[in-house]
Amino acid sequence: MFVLELTYTAPVERVDALMAEHITWLDEQYAAGVFIASGRKNPRDGGVILAVGEDRAAIEKIAAADPFAAHGVCAYRITEFVATKTAPALAPYQQRLP
């Protein structure tokens, strides 16, 4: 499992100009089963995405395709973790330590 933390590197007006494209990209990743939660940070200086995947390189490729990243309005920090405990609704994503 991965936590993708976005930090805006441009004024929020530039971010907002790309929001529709970003939402389309998000929707594609939800439909593909990669993203399971996302939202803005408070204060609004970026966002957070919870993603599932076996391969960090694939997650990095997906993040690079975000219009925010492609247009240089955000930077990504990707943290991989092993979800050994989950809420019942997230039980399908529970993992075992290697």
HUZISUL-V447842 format. One record per run of one state. SS is the DSSP state (H for helix, E for strand, C for the rest). FROM is the first residue (numbers start at 1). TO is the last residue. Records with the same first field share a line. If there is no record, write none. Layout:
# HUZISUL-V447842
SS->FROM-TO + FROM-TO
This chain:
# HUZISUL-V447842
C->1-1 + 9-11 + 18-18 + 32-34 + 41-45 + 52-55 + 65-66 + 71-73 + 81-87 + 94-98
E->2-8 + 35-40 + 46-51 + 74-80
H->12-17 + 19-31 + 56-64 + 67-70 + 88-93
